[in-house]
Amino acid sequence: MCRLSIRLLALCVLACCAPVPLAVTIAFANDGPPVPDLPPVGPAVFRQPIFIDWSDDGQPEAPPGFRVERFAAGLDNPRWPLVLPNGDVLVSQARTEKLGGIPSELTAELTRQGVLGRSPNNIVLLRQTGGGIDRHVLLDGQQQPFGMAFLDGYLYVANTDALLRFPYRVGQLRIDNEPEVLAKIPSGEQPSRWNNHWTRNLIVDVARDKLFLSVGSATDIDADGHAHPDRAAIWELNADGSGKRVYATGLRNPVGMDIEPDTGALWTTVNERDGLGEETPPDYLTRVVDGAFYGWPYVYFGTYPDPTHERKNPDRVRAAQRTARVPDLALGAHTVPLGILFYRGEQFPERYRHGAFVARRGGVSRTRFLGIDVVFLPFKDGVPTGRVEPFLTGFIADLDEGTVHGRPVGLAMLPDGSLLVTDDAANVVWRVAYSGTE
């Protein structure tokens, strides 16, 4: 496709006209931090990044004192990493196979770029050896696998349609036995049939006897009112799959999850809706409160009414304004924050041991990209200070041309304290290590 055609496609308008800005009353905020002043609703735009290869010696940029290297390359849409107790690294490989509600010509272009298409549906094991990185297909035949956890001799795998577990011995290079199905997960259910936000993440709680599972919404804003009650939520389950309950709701697409080490609180990254302009609403990081409702699809950031539901369901919008919890930290509109990692190692300087890294994959609802980086968020007394600091940058090749080298997704820490970053556009896992002095 010629560059002019890509530009025309990239600037296509998804709405027939700009939504009318709405007056917002912020006095209803029920819980959480103060409600920020957000930009007004604006016209919807779309711009898909144009992916170009890194040069042979190209790589992202880290702050002084850090070095970046290719930990593993030549992968196939690497999504989420898990470091096992012996240092082996598991990486789930999966791809979006289809998107609901987009034009056929856009589907064709996204397929050509490798954004859409047949999913690898496997988990690879990466092992560091004296000669480099050995690679093994640990598990295949999955259904868009994403999050993983290792607990008490079992490997847990969150597929888009089910939570599975396999008996697993650390060091094992292949799993061939049949899984135990712990829970079915809604995916493409009737009547909407859409399964957008197919990623299912998984972590173990502090007591190591329960699991948290994130299940994103099927659609952008549930305009038809068909949302599954267990989606746009985080579940809690016992380690054997029993006792499933919805832990928190109203989270449009929660992906990254981690436990803040000082307080034991669960935190998540959440991707908000498209179609309300380039600056609204912001994606966010938030503490996940047991039983809390975070507003989707009726409000965003606690009290701002969603225009679609302001017209269709004004009573539900008002109820949501009274009950929704305000998220803790805005991370920029359409930045698509995914991986979150509270740094628990000792290799990085002291200041990084009190905060979280977040991988922002970058969205398509901006004419100039924001995100496509890894940022560091300092914490104090268990809450973010509000600063968003660049940490790993250089993924964007040319802002004006819309070209990018890669898109960071998942984060993990190796036993030596270095940071791993999966890059599903460049098909690389990057390693960031500290070699300088404070």
Sine and cosine of phi, psi and omega as CSV:
sin_phi,cos_phi,sin_psi,cos_psi,sin_omega,cos_omega
0.00,0.00,0.71,-0.70,-0.04,-1.00
-0.94,0.33,0.36,-0.93,-0.07,-1.00
-0.89,0.46,-0.59,0.81,0.02,-1.00
-0.90,0.44,-0.68,0.73,0.00,-1.00
-0.89,0.45,-0.63,0.78,0.02,-1.00
-0.90,0.44,-0.65,0.76,0.03,-1.00
-0.89,0.45,-0.67,0.74,0.02,-1.00
-0.89,0.46,-0.67,0.75,0.03,-1.00
-0.91,0.42,-0.66,0.75,-0.07,-1.00
-0.91,0.42,-0.46,0.89,-0.06,-1.00
-0.98,-0.20,0.25,0.97,-0.02,-1.00
-0.91,0.42,0.58,-0.82,-0.02,-1.00
-1.00,-0.06,0.78,-0.63,-0.06,-1.00
-1.00,0.04,-0.25,0.97,0.04,-1.00
-0.87,-0.48,0.50,-0.86,-0.04,-1.00
-0.91,0.42,-0.53,0.85,0.05,-1.00
-0.45,-0.89,0.27,-0.96,-0.01,-1.00
-0.93,0.36,0.73,-0.69,0.09,-1.00
-0.88,0.47,0.49,-0.87,0.01,-1.00
-0.98,0.19,0.78,-0.63,0.04,-1.00
-0.83,0.56,0.62,-0.78,-0.06,-1.00
-0.95,-0.31,0.60,-0.80,0.13,-0.99
-0.94,0.34,0.70,-0.72,-0.09,-1.00
-0.85,-0.53,0.76,-0.65,0.11,-0.99
-0.97,-0.22,0.81,-0.58,-0.09,-1.00
-0.96,-0.28,0.28,0.96,-0.04,-1.00
-0.99,0.14,-0.13,0.99,-0.10,-1.00
-1.00,0.07,-0.15,0.99,-0.17,-0.98
-0.75,0.67,0.82,-0.58,-0.13,-0.99
-1.00,-0.01,-0.58,0.82,-0.12,-0.99
-0.30,-0.95,0.27,-0.96,0.05,-1.00
1.00,-0.04,-0.16,-0.99,-0.04,-1.00
-0.94,0.33,0.10,-0.99,0.03,-1.00
-0.87,0.49,0.50,-0.87,0.02,-1.00
-0.97,0.23,0.81,-0.58,0.00,-1.00
-0.98,0.21,0.36,-0.93,0.16,-0.99
-0.98,0.20,0.85,-0.53,-0.03,-1.00
-0.94,-0.33,0.45,-0.89,0.06,-1.00
-0.88,0.48,0.43,-0.90,0.02,-1.00
-0.93,0.37,0.31,-0.95,0.08,-1.00
-0.88,0.48,0.62,-0.78,-0.01,-1.00
-0.70,-0.71,-0.11,-0.99,-0.02,-1.00
-0.95,0.32,0.54,-0.84,0.03,-1.00
-0.99,0.15,0.66,-0.75,0.06,-1.00
-0.73,-0.69,0.22,-0.97,0.03,-1.00
-0.59,-0.81,0.76,-0.65,0.11,-0.99
-0.58,-0.81,0.92,-0.40,0.02,-1.00
-1.00,0.06,0.76,-0.65,0.06,-1.00
-0.86,0.51,0.53,-0.85,0.13,-0.99
-0.99,-0.16,0.89,-0.46,-0.10,-0.99
-1.00,0.06,0.77,-0.63,0.09,-1.00
-0.78,-0.62,0.48,-0.88,-0.07,-1.00
-0.94,0.34,0.46,-0.89,0.23,-0.97
-0.93,0.37,0.47,-0.88,0.19,-0.98
-0.92,0.38,0.18,-0.98,-0.07,-1.00
-0.84,0.54,-0.59,0.81,0.01,-1.00
-0.95,-0.31,0.24,0.97,-0.01,-1.00
-0.97,0.23,0.51,-0.86,0.00,-1.00
-0.23,-0.97,0.30,-0.95,0.08,-1.00
-0.90,0.44,0.24,-0.97,-0.04,-1.00
-0.93,-0.36,0.70,-0.72,0.03,-1.00
-0.88,-0.47,0.22,-0.97,0.01,-1.00
-0.89,0.47,0.30,-0.96,0.04,-1.00
-0.81,0.59,0.63,-0.77,-0.03,-1.00
1.00,-0.09,-0.25,0.97,0.02,-1.00
-0.97,-0.25,0.49,-0.87,0.12,-0.99
-0.83,-0.55,0.55,-0.83,-0.02,-1.00
-0.87,-0.49,0.69,-0.72,0.01,-1.00
-0.57,-0.82,0.34,-0.94,0.10,-0.99
-0.98,0.22,0.92,-0.39,0.09,-1.00
-0.97,0.24,-0.68,0.74,0.06,-1.00
-0.45,-0.89,0.60,-0.80,-0.02,-1.00
-0.72,-0.69,0.14,-0.99,0.02,-1.00
0.95,0.32,0.44,0.90,0.04,-1.00
-0.99,0.11,-0.05,-1.00,-0.06,-1.00
-0.77,-0.64,1.00,0.02,-0.02,-1.00
0.84,0.54,0.85,0.53,0.03,-1.00
-0.92,0.39,0.78,-0.62,-0.09,-1.00
-0.95,-0.31,-0.93,0.37,-0.19,-0.98
-0.82,-0.57,0.72,-0.70,0.02,-1.00
-0.98,-0.19,0.47,-0.88,0.14,-0.99
-0.63,-0.77,0.83,-0.56,0.04,-1.00
-1.00,-0.08,0.83,-0.56,-0.02,-1.00
-1.00,0.09,0.26,-0.97,-0.06,-1.00
-0.84,0.54,-0.46,0.89,0.00,-1.00
-1.00,0.00,0.05,1.00,0.01,-1.00
1.00,-0.09,-0.17,0.99,0.12,-0.99
-0.87,0.48,0.55,-0.84,-0.01,-1.00
-0.90,-0.45,0.84,-0.54,0.11,-0.99
-1.00,-0.10,0.64,-0.77,0.05,-1.00
-0.73,-0.68,0.86,-0.52,0.09,-1.00
-0.99,0.17,0.66,-0.75,0.00,-1.00
-0.85,-0.52,0.87,-0.49,-0.05,-1.00
-0.42,-0.91,0.38,-0.93,-0.06,-1.00
-0.67,-0.74,0.51,-0.86,0.16,-0.99
-0.92,0.38,0.83,-0.56,-0.06,-1.00
-1.00,-0.06,-0.50,0.87,0.04,-1.00
-0.34,-0.94,0.42,-0.91,0.04,-1.00
-0.82,-0.58,0.70,-0.72,0.02,-1.00
-0.99,0.12,0.62,-0.78,0.17,-0.99
0.99,0.17,0.39,0.92,0.05,-1.00
-0.88,-0.48,0.44,-0.90,-0.05,-1.00
-0.90,0.44,0.45,-0.89,-0.04,-1.00
-0.90,0.44,-0.58,0.81,0.00,-1.00
-0.92,0.38,-0.54,0.84,0.06,-1.00
-0.95,0.32,-0.63,0.78,0.08,-1.00
-0.85,0.53,-0.69,0.73,0.00,-1.00
-0.89,0.46,-0.67,0.74,-0.01,-1.00
-0.93,0.37,-0.66,0.75,0.03,-1.00
-0.91,0.40,-0.56,0.83,0.06,-1.00
-0.93,0.38,-0.65,0.76,0.02,-1.00
-0.88,0.47,-0.59,0.80,-0.02,-1.00
-0.99,0.14,-0.09,1.00,0.00,-1.00
1.00,0.07,0.08,1.00,0.03,-1.00
-0.95,0.31,-0.65,0.76,0.09,-1.00
-0.93,-0.36,0.42,-0.91,0.06,-1.00
0.55,-0.84,-0.15,-0.99,-0.05,-1.00
-0.90,0.43,0.75,-0.66,-0.05,-1.00
-0.99,0.13,0.65,-0.76,0.05,-1.00
-0.88,0.47,-0.59,0.80,0.10,-0.99
0.84,0.54,0.71,0.71,0.03,-1.00
-0.61,-0.79,0.11,-0.99,0.10,-0.99
-0.80,-0.60,0.82,-0.57,0.02,-1.00
-0.97,-0.23,0.50,-0.87,0.05,-1.00
-0.94,-0.34,0.80,-0.60,0.02,-1.00
-0.94,-0.35,0.82,-0.57,-0.03,-1.00
-0.83,-0.56,0.80,-0.60,0.04,-1.00
-0.97,0.24,0.78,-0.63,0.06,-1.00
-0.76,-0.64,0.09,-1.00,0.03,-1.00
-0.88,0.47,-0.42,0.91,-0.02,-1.00
-0.99,-0.13,0.10,1.00,-0.01,-1.00
0.76,-0.65,-0.66,-0.75,-0.03,-1.00
-0.90,-0.43,0.89,-0.46,0.14,-0.99
-0.99,0.12,0.60,-0.80,-0.06,-1.00
-0.82,-0.57,0.72,-0.70,0.01,-1.00
-0.68,-0.73,0.60,-0.80,0.15,-0.99
-0.99,0.11,0.97,-0.25,-0.04,-1.00
-0.96,0.29,-0.65,0.76,-0.15,-0.99
-0.48,-0.88,0.77,-0.64,0.08,-1.00
-0.76,-0.65,-0.06,-1.00,-0.02,-1.00
0.95,0.32,0.41,0.91,0.01,-1.00
-1.00,0.05,0.02,-1.00,0.00,-1.00
-0.86,-0.51,1.00,0.00,-0.06,-1.00
0.74,0.67,0.90,0.43,0.02,-1.00
-0.93,0.36,0.47,-0.89,0.00,-1.00
-0.60,-0.80,-1.00,-0.04,-0.06,-1.00
-0.95,0.31,0.48,-0.88,0.00,-1.00
-0.64,-0.77,0.37,-0.93,0.10,-1.00
-0.49,-0.87,0.52,-0.86,0.09,-1.00
-0.88,-0.47,0.81,-0.59,-0.08,-1.00
-0.44,-0.90,0.84,-0.55,0.15,-0.99
0.78,0.63,0.73,0.68,0.08,-1.00
0.99,0.15,0.23,0.97,0.03,-1.00
-0.80,-0.60,0.61,-0.79,0.22,-0.98
-0.98,-0.17,0.86,-0.52,0.04,-1.00
-0.99,-0.13,0.68,-0.73,-0.01,-1.00
-0.76,-0.65,0.81,-0.59,0.04,-1.00
-0.99,-0.12,0.99,-0.15,0.17,-0.99
-0.98,0.18,0.20,-0.98,-0.02,-1.00
-0.92,0.40,-0.42,0.91,-0.08,-1.00
-0.92,-0.40,-0.07,1.00,-0.05,-1.00
-0.26,-0.97,0.51,-0.86,0.16,-0.99
-0.99,-0.10,0.84,-0.54,-0.05,-1.00
-0.89,-0.46,0.38,-0.93,0.21,-0.98
-0.64,-0.77,0.50,-0.86,-0.04,-1.00
-0.77,-0.63,0.70,-0.72,0.18,-0.98
-0.85,0.53,0.72,-0.69,-0.09,-1.00
-0.54,-0.84,0.75,-0.66,0.09,-1.00
-0.97,-0.24,0.81,-0.59,-0.01,-1.00
-0.83,0.55,0.76,-0.65,-0.08,-1.00
0.97,-0.24,-0.32,0.95,0.02,-1.00
-0.90,0.44,0.68,-0.73,-0.09,-1.00
-0.98,-0.20,-0.16,0.99,-0.07,-1.00
-0.45,-0.89,0.66,-0.75,0.11,-0.99
-0.89,-0.46,0.86,-0.51,0.01,-1.00
-0.88,-0.48,-0.21,0.98,-0.06,-1.00
-0.97,0.24,0.36,-0.93,-0.02,-1.00
-0.95,0.32,0.55,-0.84,-0.02,-1.00
-0.99,0.15,0.31,-0.95,0.22,-0.98
-1.00,-0.10,0.82,-0.57,0.01,-1.00
-1.00,0.07,0.92,-0.38,-0.03,-1.00
-1.00,0.04,-0.55,0.84,-0.04,-1.00
-0.33,-0.94,0.67,-0.74,0.18,-0.98
-0.99,0.15,0.58,-0.81,-0.02,-1.00
-0.85,-0.53,0.75,-0.66,0.01,-1.00
-0.87,0.50,0.71,-0.70,-0.04,-1.00
-0.38,-0.93,0.96,-0.26,-0.02,-1.00
0.95,0.31,0.57,0.82,-0.07,-1.00
-0.96,0.27,0.38,-0.93,0.12,-0.99
-0.95,0.31,0.45,-0.89,0.02,1.00
-1.00,0.00,-0.16,0.99,-0.10,-0.99
-0.97,0.25,-0.58,0.82,0.01,-1.00
0.93,0.37,-0.04,1.00,0.02,-1.00
-0.99,0.11,0.54,-0.84,0.10,-0.99
-0.73,-0.68,0.69,0.72,0.17,-0.99
-0.88,0.47,0.36,-0.93,-0.07,-1.00
0.84,0.54,0.84,0.54,-0.11,-0.99
-0.99,0.14,-0.19,0.98,-0.08,-1.00
-0.94,0.35,0.69,-0.72,0.06,-1.00
-0.84,-0.54,0.91,-0.41,0.01,-1.00
-0.99,-0.14,0.24,-0.97,-0.18,-0.98
-0.45,-0.89,0.78,-0.63,0.16,-0.99
-0.64,-0.77,0.25,-0.97,0.02,-1.00
-0.99,-0.14,0.60,-0.80,-0.02,-1.00
-0.98,0.21,0.04,-1.00,-0.08,-1.00
-0.88,0.48,-0.66,0.75,-0.04,-1.00
-0.97,0.24,-0.15,0.99,0.02,-1.00
0.86,0.51,0.60,0.80,0.11,-0.99
-0.76,-0.65,-0.03,1.00,0.04,-1.00
-0.72,-0.70,0.30,-0.95,0.00,-1.00
-0.86,-0.51,0.57,-0.82,0.20,-0.98
-0.95,-0.33,0.74,-0.67,-0.04,-1.00
-0.80,-0.60,0.80,-0.60,0.01,-1.00
-0.99,-0.13,0.69,-0.72,-0.04,-1.00
-0.73,-0.69,0.96,-0.27,-0.04,-1.00
-0.96,0.29,0.23,-0.97,0.02,-1.00
-0.93,0.36,0.36,-0.93,0.01,-1.00
-0.99,0.15,-0.39,0.92,-0.11,-0.99
-0.72,-0.69,0.05,-1.00,-0.02,-1.00
-0.94,0.35,-0.76,0.65,-0.14,-0.99
-0.60,-0.80,0.16,0.99,0.01,-1.00
0.80,0.60,0.77,0.64,-0.04,-1.00
-0.89,0.46,-0.48,0.88,-0.04,-1.00
-1.00,-0.03,-0.06,1.00,0.04,-1.00
0.96,0.27,0.46,0.89,-0.05,-1.00
-0.95,-0.31,0.30,0.96,-0.09,-1.00
-0.88,0.48,0.71,-0.71,0.08,-1.00
-0.94,0.35,0.73,-0.69,-0.09,-1.00
-0.90,0.44,-0.32,0.95,-0.02,-1.00
-0.99,-0.13,0.04,1.00,0.06,-1.00
-0.99,-0.16,0.09,-1.00,-0.14,-0.99
0.80,0.60,0.75,0.66,-0.17,-0.98
-0.43,-0.90,0.22,-0.98,0.19,-0.98
-0.88,-0.48,0.77,-0.63,0.00,-1.00
-0.99,-0.13,0.39,-0.92,0.21,-0.98
-0.86,-0.51,0.71,-0.71,0.02,-1.00
-0.67,-0.74,0.43,-0.90,0.20,-0.98
-0.94,0.35,0.29,-0.96,-0.07,-1.00
-0.89,0.45,-0.39,0.92,0.03,-1.00
-1.00,-0.06,0.12,0.99,0.02,-1.00
1.00,-0.02,-0.15,0.99,0.00,-1.00
-0.99,0.16,0.18,-0.98,0.11,-0.99
0.93,0.37,0.43,0.91,-0.04,-1.00
-0.89,0.46,0.73,-0.68,0.12,-0.99
-0.57,-0.82,0.43,-0.90,0.05,-1.00
-0.99,0.15,0.89,-0.46,-0.12,-0.99
-0.99,0.11,-0.65,0.76,0.03,-1.00
-0.47,-0.88,0.50,-0.86,-0.10,-1.00
-0.77,-0.64,0.05,-1.00,0.04,-1.00
0.96,0.29,0.34,0.94,0.01,-1.00
-0.97,-0.24,0.98,-0.21,-0.18,-0.98
-0.80,0.60,-0.79,0.61,0.03,-1.00
-0.54,-0.84,0.99,0.15,0.06,-1.00
-0.98,0.20,0.76,-0.65,-0.05,-1.00
-0.83,-0.55,-0.96,0.27,0.00,-1.00
-0.93,0.36,0.60,-0.80,0.09,-1.00
-0.62,-0.79,0.59,-0.81,0.12,-0.99
-0.36,-0.93,0.33,-0.95,0.00,-1.00
-0.99,-0.16,0.82,-0.57,0.05,-1.00
-0.93,0.36,0.85,-0.53,-0.20,-0.98
-0.93,0.38,-0.47,0.88,-0.04,-1.00
-0.98,0.20,-0.56,0.83,-0.08,-1.00
-0.94,-0.33,-0.31,0.95,-0.08,-1.00
0.97,0.23,0.19,0.98,-0.03,-1.00
-0.99,0.17,0.54,-0.84,0.07,-1.00
-1.00,0.10,0.73,-0.68,0.07,-1.00
-0.83,-0.56,0.47,-0.88,0.00,-1.00
-0.59,-0.81,0.43,-0.90,0.18,-0.98
-0.99,-0.14,0.61,-0.79,-0.08,-1.00
-0.71,-0.70,0.74,-0.67,0.08,-1.00
-1.00,-0.10,0.82,-0.57,-0.02,-1.00
-1.00,0.01,-0.03,-1.00,-0.15,-0.99
-0.96,0.29,0.30,-0.95,0.13,-0.99
-0.98,-0.19,0.10,-1.00,0.18,-0.98
1.00,0.00,0.04,1.00,0.01,-1.00
-0.92,-0.38,0.33,0.94,0.02,-1.00
0.94,-0.35,0.12,-0.99,-0.09,-1.00
-0.98,0.22,-0.35,0.94,-0.10,-1.00
-0.91,-0.42,0.03,1.00,-0.09,-1.00
-0.63,-0.78,0.63,-0.78,-0.21,0.98
-1.00,0.06,0.35,-0.94,0.01,-1.00
-0.97,0.26,0.60,-0.80,0.26,-0.97
-0.93,0.36,0.24,-0.97,-0.15,-0.99
-0.43,-0.90,0.24,-0.97,0.19,-0.98
-0.92,-0.40,0.67,-0.74,-0.01,-1.00
-0.50,-0.86,0.50,-0.87,0.21,-0.98
-0.95,0.32,0.66,-0.75,-0.03,-1.00
-0.99,-0.15,0.93,-0.37,-0.04,-1.00
-1.00,-0.08,0.75,-0.66,0.00,-1.00
-0.84,0.55,0.84,-0.54,0.04,-1.00
1.00,0.08,0.00,1.00,-0.07,-1.00
-0.98,0.19,0.44,-0.90,0.08,-1.00
-0.89,-0.46,0.75,-0.66,-0.12,-0.99
-0.95,-0.31,0.15,0.99,0.25,-0.97
0.94,-0.34,-0.52,0.86,-0.08,-1.00
-0.92,0.40,0.66,-0.75,0.05,1.00
-0.99,-0.13,0.14,0.99,-0.21,-0.98
-1.00,0.03,-0.56,0.83,0.01,-1.00
-0.65,-0.76,0.34,-0.94,0.16,-0.99
-0.81,-0.58,0.53,-0.85,-0.09,-1.00
0.77,0.64,0.73,0.68,0.19,-0.98
1.00,0.06,-0.73,0.68,-0.13,-0.99
-0.70,-0.72,-0.23,0.97,-0.07,-1.00
-0.96,0.27,0.88,-0.48,-0.07,-1.00
-0.94,0.33,0.69,-0.72,0.10,-0.99
-0.96,0.28,0.76,-0.65,-0.08,-1.00
-0.85,0.52,-0.63,0.78,-0.01,-1.00
-0.88,0.48,-0.73,0.68,-0.07,-1.00
-0.99,0.11,-0.34,0.94,0.14,-0.99
-0.88,0.48,-0.57,0.82,0.04,-1.00
-0.99,0.16,-0.67,0.74,-0.14,-0.99
-1.00,0.02,-0.61,0.79,-0.14,-0.99
-0.71,-0.71,0.86,0.50,-0.08,-1.00
-0.85,0.52,-0.57,0.82,-0.01,-1.00
-0.91,0.41,-0.64,0.77,0.02,-1.00
-0.94,0.34,-0.55,0.84,0.08,-1.00
-0.89,0.46,-0.73,0.69,-0.01,-1.00
-0.89,0.46,-0.65,0.76,0.03,-1.00
-0.90,0.44,-0.65,0.76,0.02,-1.00
-0.91,0.42,-0.60,0.80,0.03,-1.00
-0.88,0.47,-0.49,0.87,-0.01,-1.00
-0.99,0.13,-0.38,0.93,-0.18,-0.98
-0.88,-0.48,-0.29,0.96,-0.12,-0.99
-0.95,0.31,0.65,-0.76,0.08,-1.00
-0.99,0.13,0.67,-0.74,0.03,-1.00
-0.98,0.21,0.77,-0.64,0.04,-1.00
-0.89,0.46,0.31,-0.95,-0.13,-0.99
-0.99,0.11,-0.61,0.79,-0.12,-0.99
-0.52,-0.86,0.86,-0.51,0.09,-1.00
-0.96,0.28,0.67,-0.74,-0.04,-1.00
-0.88,-0.48,0.32,0.95,0.02,-1.00
1.00,-0.07,0.64,-0.76,-0.01,-1.00
-0.94,0.34,0.74,-0.67,0.10,-1.00
0.87,0.49,0.58,0.81,0.11,-0.99
-1.00,-0.03,-0.29,0.96,0.05,-1.00
0.82,0.57,0.92,0.40,0.10,-1.00
-0.94,0.35,0.75,-0.66,-0.03,-1.00
-0.85,-0.52,-1.00,0.02,-0.07,-1.00
-0.90,0.43,0.65,-0.76,0.14,-0.99
-0.74,-0.67,0.68,-0.73,0.00,-1.00
-0.59,-0.81,0.90,-0.43,0.19,-0.98
-0.97,0.24,0.82,-0.57,-0.12,-0.99
-0.97,0.24,0.86,-0.51,-0.03,-1.00
-0.91,-0.41,0.05,1.00,-0.06,-1.00
-1.00,0.08,-0.04,-1.00,0.01,-1.00
-0.86,-0.51,-0.05,1.00,-0.04,-1.00
-0.95,0.31,-0.68,0.74,-0.06,-1.00
-0.96,0.27,0.38,-0.93,0.05,-1.00
-0.82,0.58,0.37,-0.93,-0.11,-0.99
-0.80,0.60,-0.63,0.78,-0.09,-1.00
-0.88,0.47,-0.45,0.89,-0.01,-1.00
-0.99,0.15,-0.12,0.99,-0.01,-1.00
-1.00,0.05,0.16,0.99,0.00,-1.00
-0.71,-0.70,0.88,0.47,0.00,-1.00
0.15,-0.99,-0.15,-0.99,-0.11,-0.99
-0.77,-0.64,0.59,-0.81,0.20,-0.98
-1.00,-0.07,0.63,-0.78,0.05,-1.00
-0.74,-0.67,0.76,-0.64,0.08,-1.00
-1.00,-0.03,0.85,-0.53,0.03,-1.00
-0.96,-0.29,0.93,-0.36,-0.09,-1.00
-0.97,0.26,-0.40,0.92,0.00,-1.00
1.00,0.03,0.69,-0.72,-0.02,-1.00
-0.97,-0.25,-0.07,-1.00,-0.08,-1.00
-0.91,-0.41,0.08,1.00,-0.06,-1.00
-0.99,-0.15,0.58,0.82,0.05,-1.00
-0.66,-0.75,0.55,-0.83,0.12,-0.99
-0.98,0.18,-0.44,0.90,0.13,-0.99
-0.84,-0.54,0.85,-0.53,-0.15,-0.99
-0.90,0.44,0.53,-0.85,0.10,-0.99
-0.73,-0.68,0.67,-0.74,-0.10,-1.00
0.99,-0.11,-0.69,-0.72,-0.12,-0.99
0.80,0.61,0.85,0.52,-0.08,-1.00
-0.27,-0.96,0.02,-1.00,0.21,-0.98
-0.88,-0.48,0.78,-0.62,0.00,-1.00
-0.91,-0.41,0.37,-0.93,0.08,-1.00
-0.92,-0.38,0.72,-0.69,-0.04,-1.00
-0.89,-0.46,0.97,-0.24,0.04,-1.00
-0.90,0.44,0.60,-0.80,0.07,-1.00
-0.88,-0.48,0.50,-0.87,0.13,-0.99
-0.63,-0.78,0.79,-0.62,-0.02,-1.00
0.82,0.57,0.59,0.81,0.11,-0.99
0.99,0.10,0.10,1.00,0.02,-1.00
-0.72,-0.69,0.45,-0.89,0.00,-1.00
-0.93,0.37,0.57,-0.82,0.01,-1.00
-0.97,0.24,-0.29,0.96,-0.04,-1.00
0.96,-0.29,-0.25,0.97,0.02,-1.00
-0.98,0.18,0.62,-0.78,0.10,-1.00
-0.84,-0.54,0.96,-0.28,-0.15,-0.99
-0.96,-0.27,0.78,-0.63,0.10,-1.00
-0.86,0.50,0.65,-0.76,0.06,-1.00
-0.79,-0.61,-0.83,0.55,0.02,-1.00
-0.87,-0.49,0.92,-0.40,-0.10,-0.99
-0.79,-0.61,-0.12,-0.99,0.04,-1.00
1.00,-0.03,0.05,1.00,0.05,-1.00
-0.94,0.34,-0.51,0.86,0.03,-1.00
-0.99,0.15,0.84,-0.54,0.00,-1.00
-0.99,0.15,-0.74,0.67,-0.03,-1.00
-0.49,-0.87,0.92,-0.38,-0.03,-1.00
-0.88,0.47,-0.68,0.74,-0.05,-1.00
-0.92,0.38,-0.66,0.75,0.00,-1.00
-0.98,0.18,-0.31,0.95,-0.01,-1.00
0.98,0.22,0.45,0.89,-0.02,-1.00
-0.99,-0.14,0.62,-0.78,0.02,-1.00
-0.70,-0.72,0.51,-0.86,0.04,-1.00
-1.00,0.03,-0.49,0.87,-0.09,-1.00
-0.24,-0.97,0.03,-1.00,0.02,-1.00
-0.57,-0.82,0.92,-0.40,-0.02,-1.00
-0.95,0.32,0.58,-0.81,-0.07,-1.00
-0.81,-0.59,-0.94,0.33,-0.13,-0.99
-0.93,-0.37,0.38,-0.93,-0.04,-1.00
-0.77,-0.64,0.56,-0.83,0.10,-0.99
-0.42,-0.91,0.30,-0.95,0.00,-1.00
-0.88,-0.47,0.77,-0.64,0.09,-1.00
-0.97,0.25,0.32,-0.95,-0.01,-1.00
-0.83,0.55,-0.44,0.90,0.01,-1.00
-0.99,0.14,0.01,1.00,0.03,-1.00
1.00,-0.04,-0.03,1.00,0.06,-1.00
-0.98,0.21,0.33,-0.94,-0.13,-0.99
-0.96,-0.28,0.72,-0.69,0.11,-0.99
-0.97,-0.24,0.64,-0.77,0.01,-1.00
-0.73,-0.68,0.88,-0.48,0.08,-1.00
-0.99,0.15,0.59,-0.81,-0.04,-1.00
-0.75,-0.66,0.98,-0.21,-0.15,-0.99
-0.99,0.13,-0.15,0.99,0.08,-1.00
-1.00,0.00,-0.67,0.74,0.02,-1.00
-1.00,0.07,-0.16,0.99,-0.02,-1.00
0.87,0.49,0.69,0.73,-0.05,-1.00
-0.77,-0.64,0.51,-0.86,0.29,-0.96
-0.95,-0.33,0.87,-0.49,0.00,-1.00
-1.00,-0.04,0.55,-0.84,0.11,-0.99
-0.88,-0.47,0.76,-0.65,0.03,-1.00
-0.90,-0.44,0.86,-0.52,-0.03,-1.00
-0.82,-0.57,0.43,-0.90,0.03,-1.00
-0.98,-0.20,0.78,-0.63,-0.02,-1.00
-0.75,-0.66,0.08,1.00,-0.04,-1.00
-0.99,-0.17,-0.37,-0.93,0.07,-1.00
-0.83,-0.56,0.45,-0.89,-0.04,-1.00
-0.92,0.39,0.00,0.00,0.00,0.00
